[in-house]
Amino acid sequence: MSDGTIRITYFRSATGYPKDQGETVRMLGLHRLNQTVEQTDNPSVRGMVNKVRHLVRIEDAEAE
């Protein structure tokens, strides 16, 4: 794991999943489908992404 940034894209709605998963998506800064945000790559963010990995896509922001 690097201390860089990761790009997170919200691609599947949290409707129909437990409420805490929708709240996790919001805490990541995602509000609309197909929205992409960049977050620092740290254990806290990785844990949130892991919890909603079926709703988001993740990629290394520095790969480009």
Protein Blocks (a to p, Z undefined) as FASTA:
>chain_A
ZZbdcddddfbdfehiafklmmmmmmnopabghiacdddddfklmmmmmmmmmmpccddf
klZZ
